[in-house]
Amino acid sequence: MHDQLHGRDRDLPRQRISVQSFEVLNAVAADGQVALEVSWSGTLPVPLGARPAGHVLRAHIATFLEFRDGKIAAQRNHDCYERLDPA
């Protein structure tokens, strides 16, 4: 299942990622809350440090959503980026 999630940009401005995708691997819902396990990847359009253009960055994300009146009232993300080995 593929889904788009929106959040804050961190160390990489959006223009530094040419293509990105989010895949929801697991979702659990209970009592107005949803927990998502998400896999993210983003492709560099230009070199970044020692990483060449075309390098794919990857992260594993846990997102927790709280709903009130059918709307998202709170969101917490915990991101774990894969290690960037020295090139």
Backbone as a printed PyTorch tensor [residue, N CA C, xyz], in Angstrom:
tensor([[[  0.8540,  -1.1640,   0.0000],
         [  0.0000,   0.0000,   0.0000],
         [  0.9020,   1.2290,   0.0000]],

        [[  0.6410,   2.1580,  -0.8980],
         [  1.4230,   3.3850,  -0.9890],
         [  0.5600,   4.5530,  -0.5550]],

        [[  1.1240,   5.4370,   0.2170],
         [  0.4160,   6.6050,   0.7210],
         [  1.3680,   7.7820,   0.7590]],

        [[  0.8600,   8.9810,   0.6410],
         [  1.6700,  10.1810,   0.8000],
         [  1.4530,  10.7360,   2.1950]],

        [[  2.5090,  11.0700,   2.8790],
         [  2.4610,  11.7190,   4.1820],
         [  3.1840,  13.0420,   4.0510]],

        [[  2.7160,  14.0560,   4.7340],
         [  3.3490,  15.3640,   4.6580],
         [  3.8610,  15.7430,   6.0310]],

        [[  5.0090,  16.3460,   6.0740],
         [  5.5860,  16.7560,   7.3450],
         [  6.5900,  17.8550,   7.1510]],

        [[  7.3820,  18.0760,   8.1650],
         [  8.3880,  19.1300,   8.1130],
         [  9.6270,  18.6400,   7.3910]],

        [[ 10.2690,  19.5680,   6.6690],
         [ 11.5650,  19.2570,   6.0900],
         [ 12.6050,  19.3730,   7.1880]],

        [[ 13.5790,  18.5280,   7.1640],
         [ 14.6290,  18.5490,   8.1840],
         [ 15.8960,  19.1090,   7.5650]],

        [[ 16.9400,  18.2920,   7.4820],
         [ 18.2310,  18.7610,   6.9930],
         [ 18.2730,  18.9230,   5.4730]],

        [[ 17.3550,  18.2790,   4.7580],
         [ 17.3840,  18.3400,   3.3050],
         [ 16.2150,  19.1540,   2.7930]],

        [[ 16.4760,  20.3350,   2.2330],
         [ 15.3830,  21.1100,   1.6470],
         [ 14.7110,  20.3090,   0.5340]],

        [[ 13.4460,  20.5470,   0.3090],
         [ 12.6740,  19.7820,  -0.6780],
         [ 13.3370,  19.8080,  -2.0570]],

        [[ 13.9500,  20.9080,  -2.4560],
         [ 14.5750,  20.9700,  -3.7690],
         [ 15.7790,  20.0340,  -3.8870]],

        [[ 16.2500,  19.4870,  -2.7840],
         [ 17.3740,  18.5520,  -2.8130],
         [ 16.9230,  17.1240,  -3.0970]],

        [[ 15.6270,  16.8850,  -3.1560],
         [ 15.0950,  15.5550,  -3.4260],
         [ 14.2910,  15.6330,  -4.7240]],

        [[ 14.6850,  14.8390,  -5.7330],
         [ 13.9750,  14.9040,  -7.0140],
         [ 12.7390,  14.0230,  -7.0030]],

        [[ 12.8440,  12.8640,  -6.4070],
         [ 11.7300,  11.9110,  -6.3460],
         [ 11.7100,  11.3600,  -4.9390]],

        [[ 10.5220,  11.3180,  -4.3320],
         [ 10.4260,  10.6800,  -3.0290],
         [  9.1790,   9.8160,  -2.9970]],

        [[  9.2380,   8.7660,  -2.1960],
         [  8.0700,   7.9010,  -2.0630],
         [  7.9390,   7.4570,  -0.6170]],

        [[  6.7120,   7.2240,  -0.2350],
         [  6.3630,   6.7400,   1.0900],
         [  5.5580,   5.4650,   0.9150]],

        [[  5.9080,   4.4280,   1.6430],
         [  5.1370,   3.1900,   1.6100],
         [  4.6980,   2.8700,   3.0330]],

        [[  3.3910,   2.7800,   3.2410],
         [  2.8690,   2.3980,   4.5480],
         [  2.9730,   0.8840,   4.6520]],

        [[  3.8000,   0.4090,   5.5890],
         [  4.0270,  -1.0160,   5.7640],
         [  3.0400,  -1.6420,   6.7330]],

        [[  2.5600,  -0.8370,   7.6910],
         [  1.6600,  -1.3550,   8.7150],
         [  0.8730,  -0.1900,   9.2950]],

        [[ -0.3680,  -0.4550,   9.6680],
         [ -1.2100,   0.5590,  10.3080],
         [ -2.0620,  -0.1240,  11.3650]],

        [[ -2.1250,   0.5080,  12.5310],
         [ -2.9280,  -0.0100,  13.6400],
         [ -3.7590,   1.1450,  14.1770]],

        [[ -5.0670,   0.9120,  14.3920],
         [ -5.9470,   1.9720,  14.8860],
         [ -6.6990,   1.4920,  16.1210]],

        [[ -6.8290,   2.3990,  17.1050],
         [ -7.6020,   2.1150,  18.3200],
         [ -7.8670,   3.4170,  19.0540]],

        [[ -9.0890,   3.5710,  19.5430],
         [ -9.4450,   4.6940,  20.4090],
         [ -9.0490,   6.0560,  19.8490]],

        [[ -9.3400,   6.3060,  18.5930],
         [ -9.0530,   7.6100,  18.0090],
         [ -7.5930,   7.8620,  17.7080]],

        [[ -6.7900,   6.8060,  17.6910],
         [ -5.3650,   6.9430,  17.3870],
         [ -4.9780,   5.9510,  16.2910]],

        [[ -4.0080,   6.3530,  15.4850],
         [ -3.4910,   5.4920,  14.4300],
         [ -1.9700,   5.4970,  14.5180]],

        [[ -1.3750,   4.3250,  14.4360],
         [  0.0810,   4.1890,  14.3900],
         [  0.4380,   3.6420,  13.0080]],

        [[  1.4050,   4.2930,  12.3480],
         [  1.8340,   3.8930,  11.0120],
         [  3.3160,   3.5410,  11.0130]],

        [[  3.6390,   2.4590,  10.3480],
         [  5.0330,   2.1100,  10.0740],
         [  5.2490,   2.4320,   8.5960]],

        [[  6.1930,   3.3300,   8.3120],
         [  6.3600,   3.8640,   6.9560],
         [  7.8120,   3.7210,   6.5110]],

        [[  7.9870,   3.3800,   5.2460],
         [  9.3030,   3.3540,   4.6220],
         [  9.3650,   4.5320,   3.6490]],

        [[ 10.4270,   5.3610,   3.7400],
         [ 10.6030,   6.5240,   2.8800],
         [ 11.8820,   6.3790,   2.0740]],

        [[ 11.8390,   6.8410,   0.8260],
         [ 13.0690,   6.9490,   0.0280],
         [ 13.0060,   8.2360,  -0.7750]],

        [[ 14.1720,   8.8240,  -0.9700],
         [ 14.2740,  10.0540,  -1.7440],
         [ 15.5440,  10.0320,  -2.5760]],

        [[ 15.4460,  10.4680,  -3.8120],
         [ 16.5670,  10.4470,  -4.7420],
         [ 17.1690,  11.8450,  -4.8780]],

        [[ 18.4890,  11.9230,  -4.7750],
         [ 19.1860,  13.2000,  -4.9180],
         [ 19.2840,  13.5790,  -6.3950]],

        [[ 18.8220,  14.7800,  -6.7830],
         [ 18.9410,  15.2050,  -8.1740],
         [ 20.3300,  15.7570,  -8.4960]],

        [[ 21.0440,  16.1750,  -7.4640],
         [ 22.3870,  16.7420,  -7.6110],
         [ 23.2660,  16.1260,  -6.5270]],

        [[ 24.5750,  16.1720,  -6.6990],
         [ 25.4480,  15.6440,  -5.6520],
         [ 25.2250,  16.3700,  -4.3250]],

        [[ 25.3620,  15.6490,  -3.2390],
         [ 25.2640,  16.2230,  -1.8930],
         [ 26.4280,  15.6630,  -1.0830]],

        [[ 27.4260,  16.5090,  -0.8350],
         [ 28.6360,  16.0160,  -0.1800],
         [ 29.2740,  14.9660,  -1.0760]],

        [[ 29.5700,  13.7980,  -0.5090],
         [ 30.1870,  12.7120,  -1.2740],
         [ 29.1610,  11.8720,  -2.0310]],

        [[ 27.8670,  12.1580,  -1.8540],
         [ 26.8120,  11.3840,  -2.5140],
         [ 26.5740,  11.9220,  -3.9160]],

        [[ 26.6050,  11.0430,  -4.9280],
         [ 26.3970,  11.5060,  -6.3080],
         [ 24.9100,  11.7400,  -6.6000]],

        [[ 24.6370,  12.4840,  -7.6580],
         [ 23.2620,  12.6140,  -8.1420],
         [ 22.7310,  11.2130,  -8.4000]],

        [[ 21.4900,  10.9680,  -8.0490],
         [ 20.8920,   9.6450,  -8.2320],
         [ 20.9720,   8.7630,  -7.0040]],

        [[ 21.7600,   9.1930,  -5.9970],
         [ 21.8620,   8.4150,  -4.7590],
         [ 20.4960,   8.3920,  -4.0730]],

        [[ 20.1120,   7.2420,  -3.5330],
         [ 18.8140,   7.1070,  -2.8690],
         [ 19.0190,   7.0970,  -1.3550]],

        [[ 18.3770,   8.0420,  -0.6900],
         [ 18.3640,   8.0960,   0.7720],
         [ 17.1590,   7.2920,   1.2530]],

        [[ 17.2700,   6.6570,   2.4330],
         [ 16.1650,   5.8450,   2.9610],
         [ 15.9710,   6.1210,   4.4410]],

        [[ 14.7080,   6.0360,   4.8650],
         [ 14.3930,   6.2070,   6.2880],
         [ 13.2360,   5.2890,   6.6620]],

        [[ 13.2170,   4.9150,   7.9260],
         [ 12.1380,   4.1250,   8.5110],
         [ 11.4320,   5.0640,   9.4890]],

        [[ 10.1170,   5.1830,   9.3560],
         [  9.3700,   6.1910,  10.1020],
         [  8.2310,   5.5450,  10.8850]],

        [[  8.0670,   5.9770,  12.1180],
         [  6.8860,   5.6320,  12.9140],
         [  6.1070,   6.9260,  13.0990]],

        [[  4.8550,   6.9330,  12.6760],
         [  3.9960,   8.1100,  12.7880],
         [  2.7970,   7.7610,  13.6580]],

        [[  2.5130,   8.6360,  14.6100],
         [  1.3850,   8.4400,  15.5150],
         [  0.4190,   9.6030,  15.3340]],

        [[ -0.8210,   9.2990,  14.9740],
         [ -1.8420,  10.3140,  14.7230],
         [ -2.9410,  10.2070,  15.7730]],

        [[ -3.3850,  11.3540,  16.2710],
         [ -4.5260,  11.4060,  17.1840],
         [ -5.6470,  12.1560,  16.4760]],

        [[ -6.8520,  11.5750,  16.4840],
         [ -7.9980,  12.1620,  15.7980],
         [ -9.0170,  12.7030,  16.8010]],

        [[ -9.5860,  13.8610,  16.4620],
         [-10.7150,  14.4340,  17.2000],
         [-11.6970,  14.9770,  16.1830]],

        [[-12.9540,  14.6230,  16.3280],
         [-14.0070,  15.0820,  15.4130],
         [-13.6700,  14.7740,  13.9540]],

        [[-13.0690,  13.6100,  13.7130],
         [-12.7650,  13.1810,  12.3560],
         [-11.5740,  13.8640,  11.7080]],

        [[-10.8260,  14.6630,  12.4800],
         [ -9.6640,  15.3690,  11.9390],
         [ -8.4190,  15.0300,  12.7480]],

        [[ -7.2700,  15.1450,  12.1090],
         [ -6.0150,  14.9150,  12.8230],
         [ -5.7970,  16.0750,  13.7870]],

        [[ -5.7000,  15.7490,  15.0770],
         [ -5.4970,  16.7660,  16.1110],
         [ -4.0380,  16.8480,  16.5420]],

        [[ -3.2920,  15.7680,  16.3690],
         [ -1.8780,  15.7500,  16.7460],
         [ -1.1570,  14.6940,  15.9180]],

        [[  0.1150,  14.9600,  15.6590],
         [  0.9520,  14.0230,  14.9180],
         [  2.3480,  14.0220,  15.5170]],

        [[  2.8870,  12.8160,  15.7370],
         [  4.2580,  12.6560,  16.2100],
         [  4.9730,  11.7010,  15.2580]],

        [[  6.1650,  12.1000,  14.8090],
         [  6.9690,  11.2660,  13.9180],
         [  8.2810,  10.9120,  14.5900]],

        [[  8.7080,   9.6970,  14.3680],
         [ 10.0140,   9.2470,  14.8310],
         [ 10.7140,   8.6580,  13.6090]],

        [[ 11.7250,   9.3780,  13.1200],
         [ 12.4230,   9.0080,  11.8880],
         [ 13.7640,   8.3650,  12.2040]],

        [[ 14.0940,   7.3320,  11.4590],
         [ 15.3900,   6.6650,  11.5830],
         [ 15.9710,   6.5300,  10.1730]],

        [[ 16.9390,   7.4070,   9.8720],
         [ 17.5600,   7.3860,   8.5320],
         [ 18.6450,   6.3320,   8.4860]],

        [[ 18.7080,   5.6540,   7.3410],
         [ 19.7700,   4.6530,   7.1720],
         [ 21.1240,   5.3460,   7.1600]],

        [[ 22.0970,   4.6640,   7.6900],
         [ 23.4530,   5.2120,   7.8160],
         [ 24.0330,   5.5730,   6.4600]],

        [[ 24.6900,   6.7150,   6.4160],
         [ 25.4000,   7.1380,   5.2200],
         [ 26.8600,   6.7260,   5.3790]],

        [[ 27.2230,   5.6000,   4.7880],
         [ 28.5910,   5.1360,   4.8670],
         [ 29.4870,   6.0870,   4.0800]],

        [[ 30.7220,   6.2740,   4.5360],
         [ 31.6480,   7.1380,   3.7870],
         [ 31.7800,   6.6510,   2.3620]],

        [[ 31.7150,   7.5770,   1.4290],
         [ 31.8000,   7.2000,  -0.0030],
         [ 33.2350,   6.9700,  -0.4050]]])
